[in-house]
Amino acid sequence: MAWNGWEKRSAYLLVQCDWKAGEKVWNKAKGWRDAIGAWMLTGNWSVMVWVDARSWEDLYQKACELRAIPGVTATSTHFVYKGMTNGKWWWEQPAGAWLWVRSPHLNGEMKNVSKWKWANSVTSIPGDWDYLVWAGGKDWEEVWKGIADANAAGWVTSTMVPLRSWWNKSWKKDWWAKPEQKQWAASAW
């Protein structure tokens, strides 16, 4: 995997809400030009949105906008410290889930995580977990096997399965890691 320009730039916005509010949050996020994707999820969080967050203020305004929707009870934001991808587009995999990951060691091992064949991307994020990983594969069996192997090796995981997924496929042409955009991404902060 290679480092990409999304470090210290993109962020994940998580939302707890009831089902009706979840639909509204998901649809609102799909209308944001800077949204990379949105997912209605299983687990403690109802919706997750991945955004190109140009500043703390930008992300804060998005969280406020979502918190104003009736039925939303909580939000949590996580800026990406570093991000790696294996170069495959997430939406090209038939199966996939978001995975919170905690290292069995004191000093995280992002480069080890990046070698997992089923880990399409890995980001280091502040908070309760060391990483957020997109676990993808040709089918659910491949996804579950990868997660099971990580757990067997001592990694602690929590899986968020998307009930609905939306990827903003325009990011295929706008991705930060493109050589002509590296300077722009690096200067955004």
C-alpha positions as CSV (number, residue, x, y, z in Angstrom):
1,M,0.0,0.0,0.0
2,A,1.1,3.5,-0.6
3,W,0.6,6.6,1.5
4,N,-1.9,9.0,0.0
5,G,-2.7,12.7,0.2
6,W,-5.7,12.1,2.5
7,E,-3.7,12.1,5.7
8,K,-4.6,15.0,7.9
9,R,-7.3,15.9,5.4
10,S,-10.1,13.5,5.3
11,A,-12.4,12.6,8.2
12,Y,-15.1,10.3,9.2
13,L,-18.3,11.6,10.7
14,L,-20.4,9.0,12.7
15,V,-24.0,9.5,13.6
16,Q,-26.3,7.8,16.1
17,C,-29.9,8.2,15.3
18,D,-33.2,6.4,14.7
19,W,-34.0,4.8,11.3
20,K,-36.0,7.7,9.9
21,A,-33.3,10.2,10.8
22,G,-30.7,7.8,9.4
23,E,-32.4,7.9,6.0
24,K,-32.3,11.8,6.2
25,V,-28.6,11.9,7.3
26,W,-27.6,9.4,4.6
27,N,-29.4,11.3,1.8
28,K,-28.1,14.7,3.0
29,A,-24.5,13.4,3.0
30,K,-25.0,12.1,-0.5
31,G,-25.7,15.7,-1.6
32,W,-22.4,17.0,-0.2
33,R,-19.9,17.6,-3.0
34,D,-17.0,16.7,-0.7
35,A,-18.5,13.5,0.6
36,I,-16.5,10.4,-0.5
37,G,-19.1,8.0,0.8
38,A,-21.9,7.3,3.2
39,W,-23.1,4.2,4.9
40,M,-26.1,3.1,7.0
41,L,-24.5,0.6,9.4
42,T,-25.0,-2.1,12.0
43,G,-23.5,-1.5,15.4
44,N,-23.3,1.5,17.7
45,W,-23.3,4.0,14.9
46,S,-26.3,4.3,12.5
47,V,-24.5,6.2,9.8
48,M,-20.9,7.0,8.8
49,V,-19.9,9.6,6.3
50,W,-16.4,10.0,4.9
51,V,-15.6,13.6,3.8
52,D,-12.8,15.6,2.4
53,A,-12.6,17.8,5.4
54,R,-10.5,20.9,4.6
55,S,-10.6,22.2,8.2
56,W,-11.9,21.5,11.7
57,E,-14.5,24.2,11.2
58,D,-15.8,22.5,8.0
59,L,-16.2,19.2,9.8
60,Y,-17.8,20.9,12.8
61,Q,-20.4,22.6,10.5
62,K,-21.3,19.3,8.9
63,A,-21.7,17.7,12.4
64,C,-24.0,20.6,13.5
65,E,-26.0,20.3,10.3
66,L,-26.6,16.6,11.0
67,R,-27.2,17.1,14.7
68,A,-30.1,19.5,13.8
69,I,-32.0,16.6,12.1
70,P,-34.8,15.3,14.5
71,G,-33.9,11.8,15.7
72,V,-30.1,12.3,15.7
73,T,-28.8,11.7,19.2
74,A,-25.0,11.9,18.9
75,T,-22.2,12.5,16.4
76,S,-18.5,11.7,16.6
77,T,-15.8,13.0,14.2
78,H,-12.4,11.4,13.4
79,F,-9.8,13.1,11.3
80,V,-7.5,10.8,9.5
81,Y,-3.9,11.1,10.7
82,K,-2.4,8.8,8.0
83,G,-4.1,6.9,5.3
84,M,-3.0,4.0,3.0
85,T,-4.8,2.2,0.2
86,N,-4.0,-0.8,-1.9
87,G,-5.0,1.1,-5.1
88,K,-8.3,-0.7,-5.6
89,W,-11.5,1.3,-5.7
90,W,-13.7,0.4,-2.7
91,W,-16.9,0.2,-4.8
92,E,-15.4,-2.4,-7.2
93,Q,-15.5,-5.1,-4.5
94,P,-18.8,-7.0,-4.2
95,A,-18.5,-7.3,-0.4
96,G,-17.1,-5.0,2.2
97,A,-17.5,-3.7,5.8
98,W,-15.9,-1.1,8.0
99,L,-13.7,-2.4,10.7
100,W,-12.4,-0.7,13.8
101,V,-9.0,-2.2,14.7
102,R,-6.8,-2.1,17.8
103,S,-3.3,-3.4,17.7
104,P,-2.1,-6.1,20.1
105,H,1.0,-4.0,20.7
106,L,1.6,-0.6,22.3
107,N,3.0,0.9,19.1
108,G,0.6,0.5,16.3
109,E,1.5,-1.5,13.2
110,M,-0.1,0.3,10.3
111,K,2.4,-1.2,7.8
112,N,1.4,-4.7,9.0
113,V,-2.3,-3.8,8.5
114,S,-1.6,-2.5,5.1
115,K,-0.3,-5.9,4.0
116,W,-3.6,-7.7,4.7
117,K,-4.9,-8.6,1.2
118,W,-8.5,-8.0,2.2
119,A,-7.8,-4.5,3.7
120,N,-8.6,-2.1,0.9
121,S,-7.6,0.9,3.0
122,V,-6.4,1.6,6.5
123,T,-6.4,4.9,8.3
124,S,-5.0,5.9,11.6
125,I,-7.5,7.9,13.6
126,P,-7.6,9.4,17.1
127,G,-10.0,7.9,19.6
128,D,-10.8,4.5,21.1
129,W,-9.4,2.5,18.1
130,D,-6.0,2.6,16.3
131,Y,-7.4,2.2,12.8
132,L,-10.4,2.2,10.6
133,V,-10.1,-0.4,7.8
134,W,-12.3,-1.1,4.8
135,A,-12.4,-4.9,4.7
136,G,-13.3,-5.9,1.2
137,G,-13.4,-8.9,-1.0
138,K,-15.0,-10.9,-3.8
139,D,-17.6,-12.3,-1.4
140,W,-18.6,-12.1,2.3
141,E,-16.6,-15.3,3.0
142,E,-13.4,-13.6,2.0
143,V,-14.3,-10.6,4.1
144,W,-15.1,-12.7,7.2
145,K,-12.0,-14.8,6.8
146,G,-9.8,-11.8,6.8
147,I,-11.4,-10.4,9.9
148,A,-11.2,-13.8,11.6
149,D,-7.5,-14.1,10.8
150,A,-6.9,-10.6,12.3
151,N,-8.7,-11.6,15.5
152,A,-6.8,-14.9,15.6
153,A,-3.5,-13.0,15.4
154,G,-4.5,-10.9,18.5
155,W,-6.0,-7.8,16.9
156,V,-9.2,-6.5,18.5
157,T,-11.9,-5.6,16.0
158,S,-15.4,-4.3,15.8
159,T,-17.2,-4.7,12.5
160,M,-19.7,-2.3,11.0
161,V,-21.6,-3.9,8.2
162,P,-23.2,-1.4,5.7
163,L,-26.9,-1.9,5.2
164,R,-26.8,0.8,2.6
165,S,-23.7,2.0,0.8
166,W,-23.0,5.0,-1.4
167,W,-19.6,5.8,-2.9
168,N,-19.1,9.1,-4.6
169,K,-17.4,7.6,-7.7
170,S,-16.3,11.1,-8.9
171,W,-13.4,10.6,-6.4
172,K,-11.9,8.3,-9.0
173,K,-10.8,11.4,-10.9
174,D,-10.5,13.7,-7.9
175,W,-8.4,11.4,-5.6
176,W,-5.8,13.3,-3.6
177,A,-2.9,10.9,-4.4
178,K,-2.8,11.8,-8.1
179,P,0.6,13.4,-8.8
180,E,-0.9,16.7,-10.0
181,Q,-3.0,17.0,-6.8
182,K,-0.4,16.2,-4.2
183,Q,0.7,19.8,-3.8
184,W,-2.9,20.9,-3.4
185,A,-3.6,18.3,-0.8
186,A,-0.5,19.0,1.2
187,S,-1.2,22.8,1.2
188,A,-4.8,22.5,2.4
189,W,-3.7,22.8,6.0
